Amino acid sequence: MDRAQTKPLLLIADANAQDVDVLKKLLAPDYDISVAVSLEETLRLAGSPEAPGLILLGDMSPAADPDEVCARLNTDPTTRDIPVILLVDPTREETEASSFERGVVDCITRPFKPSVVRARVRAHLELRLYREHFEKDPKKLLSRRIEEARRTTEVEDPYRLLVENARDGIAIIHDFIVKYANPAFSKITGLSPEELIGAHLKKFMSEEEFIKNTTHYSHRISGINLPRIYRSKIIHADGHTIDVELNVCVVPYGQSLAALVFVRDIREEKAWQYLK
């Protein structure tokens, strides 16, 4: 079957029949669905010629640690590029955190909200499709190699000084994980550089803003003409919410893509206007 001519295939890897039924009802209108209830069945279906475009990973039977499932998927070249969304309970924060380190691209909390499930699945499928097209384009591949070479030269040093001393927060986000953040970004979030690097966007962004921003980003890189600069909100480490202006660019990052994000605290922007 030519998957390009049919609905995308999703694999629901979950032994909880109730969760599977809920997800199938939500997603079946737009996607083909296959189901696995064990680690072995998950690996078999994920590695088959009819491989899924995305895996929704819940509880296995017999019990299998989600970290183990992700590790097994990541060690196989045929399955390591399949995005995995973890299905978690609201109280399982430690599982969510460790799974991000294993390569999970996102988490969906039970009980499932239809709008959240559909938005997350759509966004990650679009991101994967864009990456695949990007990597097959020789001209873009050459641009990526040039960019990688540029990052290793001493020419980077003055640019690094500009970034480190910029008034705006600047961060590189790859698969929703912070890979770099300048001091201004650290100030806006109230998190130290050690806390930021490796942190998921949800550490300083609400569920609503996360969905809005990731959907906006996936639509932009898929070719939809949307504004590059828009308003959002960041949750400071002390709990208060900051209105910000985001300027998001898509940049090469290793063998993939990343978001180069400029964050401006709107409160400071207003303060600067008074000084004029």
N, C-alpha and C positions, 0 to 999 in steps of 0.2 A: 504494500500500500504506500502510495506517495503521500507522505505526511504533509507536504506543502499544499496538497490539494484537498485536505480534510481538516477537521478541527484538531488543534494541538492536543497531544496526549499527556494526561497527568497521571501520576502514580500516587495513590493514597496508601501509605504504609502504616496501617493502624489495625490493631486487633479489637478495638472498641467498635462494635457493630453500630452503636448509636451515633458515634462521631462520623463513621463512614457514611451512614444514611443521610445525615445532615449535610455533609460536604457534597455528596453526590447530587442531592436535590438543588444545592446552590450552584454547582459548577457544570452539571451535565448539559444544560442548554447551550453552553459555549465551548465545552471541551469533551473529548473522549476520556473515559475514566477506566483505569485498571486498579486493582486492589491487591495488596499483599498483607498477610497477617503475621509473618515471621521474618527474621533476619535473612534466612536462606532464600525465601521467596522474593524478598525485596532486592537482594543482590542479583538474583536470576532475571527478574523482569527489568531491572535497571540496566543490566548488561546485554540484554537481548537486542536483535536487529531492530525490533520495533521499540526503541528506547523512549522513555518519557522525556518531555521537555522540562519537567519540574516534578519534584517529589515533595509531598506533604507527609511529614514523618511524625507519627504519634507513638503509642505504646505497642511494643512487639509481644508476640506470644510464641514460645515461652518468653518470659521477661528478658529484654535485652536493653542494655544501656544505650541511649541515643548517641552518646559519644562513640561507642563501639561501631554503631551502624555508620556514622559519618566517617570514621577512620577507615572502615573497610571500603566505603565508596570512594574515598579520596586516594587510596592506594592503587586503585584500578584505573588505568588510562582511559578505559571506555566509559567510566562513570564519574570521574572526578570533576568534570565540567558541568554536571547536571546540578542546577541550583536546588537546595534543600531548604524548605520552610518547616520549622519545628512547631508542633502543636503542644502547647504547655498549659498547665494549670496556673492560676494567678499567683499561687504561693511558691512556685518552683523557680525562683529567680536564679538560684545557683546553677540549675540545669541550663537555663537560658544563657547565662554568662559563659559557661564552659563550652557550650555548643557553638557560640560565635567564634571562639578560639579554634574550634575544629573545622570551621568553614561554612557553618550554616549562614544563609544569607538573610534570614528573617525569622521572627517568631510570631505566631498567632495564638492569642490567649482564649481558652475556653471560659464561658460559653461563647460560641462563634457569632460574631456580628456579620451579617451578610455583606454589607458594604465594605467592611474591612477585608474579608476573605477575597472577594472579587477584585478589589483594588490591588491587594498584595500580589495575587497570582498574576494578574494582567501586567503589572509593573515589572516583575521579575522575568516573565517570559519575553517581554519586549526588550529588556536589557540584554538577555542572553542572545536574542536574535540580532541585536545591533552589534554585539561583540563578535559574533560569528561573521557577519558581513564585513566588519572592520578588519578582521584578521585575514580575510581572503582578498582584500584589495591591495595589490602590490604598491601602489603609490602611497597609500596610507602607511603601509608597512615600512617603506623607505623613510617617510617622515618620522615614524616612531623611532627608527634606528638613529636618525640624526638627532632627535631630541634626547635619546639616551646618552649618546656621545657628548652632547652639549652639557648634560648634567655632571659629567665627570671632569670637566675642564675647570681651570682656575677662573674663567670668565664668569662663572657662577657667583663668585665671592661678592662682588659689589651688589649684585641683585639680591643676594641673601641679606646683606646689610639693610637694603631698602625694605625687604619683607619683615625683617626682625624689628625694625623701628617704625613700621607703618601704623597709622592711627586706626585703620580698619583691621578687623580680625581676618586672618587668612588661614585657610585650612585645605588640606587635600583629603578627600573622602573617597575611599575605595571599598565597594561592596558594603556601604553604610558604616564602615569603620574608619575612625580618624587615623590617618597615617602621618600627618604633620599638622601642627598648629603653631602660629606665631604668638608672641606675648599678648598682643591685643585680643586675640581669640580666647586665650586663657583668661584674660580679665573679664570679658563679656560673659563667659560661662561660669566664672568663679571656681574653675577647676585648675589644678596645677598641671604643668606639662606631663608629669608622670601619670596623672589620672586621665588625661585626655588621649594620649597615644594608645591606640588599641581599643578605645572606648567606642561603643555603638552609639549611633545618633540618638537613640532613645534615652541616653544618659542625661541629655540636656534638651530634649524635645518631647512634647506631648504626643499622644497617639494621633490626635487629629492633625497636628502640624506635620508629623512624620508621613502620614498618608498623603496629605496635600503636596508636600515637597517632593516625595519620591515619585508620585504620579506626574507632577509637573516636569521633573527631570527626565523620566522615561519617555514622555511625550516629545520633549524637545530633541532628544537624541535619536528618536525614531523619525524625525523630519517634520513634525508638526510645528508650525510657526507660532511660538508663544514668547512672551517677553522674557528677556534674559534677567532683568532686574524686577524683583517683586518683594512684597512685604511678608514677614513671617514673625514668629515669636520663639524666643529661647528661654528655657527655664534656668535661672541662675542657681548655683549650688545651695544658696540659702533659702530657696523656695519661691522667690518672687519672679514674675514673668517680665521679660524685656522685649519691647517691640523693636524689631530690626528690619533692615533692608538687605536682601540677599542679591548677590550678583554671581551667578553660577555659570562656569565654563566647563566644557568637556575637554579633557586633555589625555594624551597617552600616558599609560602607567604600566611599565613592564610589558607583559604580553596582553594587557587588557586596557581598560579605560578607567578614568577616575574623574571626580568632580573637583574642580578648583573653585573654592567658595570664598567670596569676599563678603564679610559681615559688617554692617555699619549700625552702631547703636543709634537709633533715631533720637534718643534723648540728647546725646552728645551733638548730633547734627543741629538740633534746635539751639543748644547752648552756643555753638559756633556762630549761628545766625545773629545772636544777640551781640556778639563781639564785633560784628562788621560795622 
